[in-house]
Amino acid sequence: MKISEQKKNVKLIDKDEDILRASMSIKAIAHPLRLKILCVLAEKELSVWSIVDCIGSSQSNISQHLGILKNQGVLVSRKDANKVLYRIGDSRTLKLVSLMRDVFCAST
């Protein structure tokens, strides 16, 4: 398929509020560590320490990035006794990460 044909099939964002929401979400997940956190949380809810174990960074660093993702509405959290559990709050985020995998990780 030629590029000109591909352009005809592409639907673009046309509302300012949708552009703002999309750009804020992309900005929030653009950091490599935050993207890795999302990949770890893709299928399950985890505590900060479980995320630290999976990723291998410091607890304070992971907590800082979790805060950014939560403030942008990408993640949600809940208390369970003395732990805070995190999960992806919007299924569209998983679609975006999956699409990024398809685009950037596919073998050529």
C-alpha positions in Angstrom: 0.0 0.0 0.0 1.4 3.4 -1.0 1.7 6.2 1.6 -0.9 8.3 0.0 -3.4 5.4 0.3 -2.4 4.9 3.9 -3.1 8.5 4.7 -6.7 8.2 3.4 -7.4 5.4 6.0 -5.9 7.3 9.0 -8.3 9.0 11.4 -6.8 12.0 13.2 -7.7 13.6 16.5 -9.9 16.6 15.8 -11.1 17.8 19.3 -8.8 19.9 21.5 -9.8 18.1 24.7 -8.9 14.8 23.0 -5.6 16.1 21.8 -4.8 17.4 25.4 -5.8 14.0 27.0 -3.8 12.0 24.4 -0.7 14.2 24.7 -0.7 14.1 28.5 -1.1 10.3 28.5 1.7 9.9 26.0 3.9 12.3 28.0 3.3 10.3 31.2 4.3 7.0 29.6 7.1 8.3 27.5 9.8 7.5 30.1 11.4 4.1 29.7 10.9 3.2 33.4 7.3 4.2 33.3 6.7 2.2 30.1 8.3 -0.8 31.8 6.0 -0.3 34.9 3.0 -0.4 32.6 4.2 -3.6 31.0 4.6 -5.2 34.4 1.2 -4.1 35.5 -0.5 -5.1 32.2 -2.1 -8.2 33.6 -2.1 -7.8 37.4 -2.3 -5.5 40.3 1.0 -5.2 42.2 2.4 -3.5 45.3 5.3 -1.0 45.0 7.7 -3.7 46.4 6.5 -6.3 43.8 7.1 -3.7 41.1 10.6 -3.0 42.5 11.4 -6.7 42.4 10.2 -7.0 38.8 12.0 -3.9 37.5 15.0 -3.7 39.7 15.1 0.0 40.5 15.0 1.6 43.9 11.7 1.9 45.9 11.9 5.7 45.9 12.5 5.9 42.2 9.6 3.5 41.4 7.3 5.4 43.8 8.1 8.7 42.1 7.2 7.3 38.7 4.1 5.6 40.0 3.0 9.0 41.3 3.4 10.6 37.9 1.4 7.8 36.2 -1.3 8.1 38.9 -1.5 11.9 38.7 -2.1 11.6 34.9 -4.8 9.0 35.4 -2.9 6.2 33.8 -2.8 4.2 37.1 -5.2 3.8 40.0 -4.3 2.5 43.4 -6.0 1.1 46.5 -4.9 0.3 50.0 -4.8 -3.3 51.2 -3.8 -3.3 54.9 -0.3 -1.6 54.9 0.3 -2.0 51.2 -0.7 0.2 48.2 -1.6 -1.8 45.1 -1.4 -0.3 41.7 -3.1 -1.2 38.4 -3.7 0.3 35.0 -6.8 2.5 35.3 -7.8 2.7 31.6 -7.9 -0.1 29.1 -6.9 2.4 26.3 -3.5 2.5 27.9 -3.1 -1.2 27.3 -4.2 -0.8 23.7 -1.6 2.0 23.3 1.2 -0.1 24.8 0.2 -3.1 22.6 0.2 -0.9 19.5 3.7 0.5 20.4 4.9 -3.1 20.7 3.5 -3.9 17.3 5.1 -0.9 15.7 8.4 -0.8 17.5 9.1 -4.4 18.4 8.0 -6.3 15.3 10.8 -8.0 13.4 11.4 -6.6 9.9 
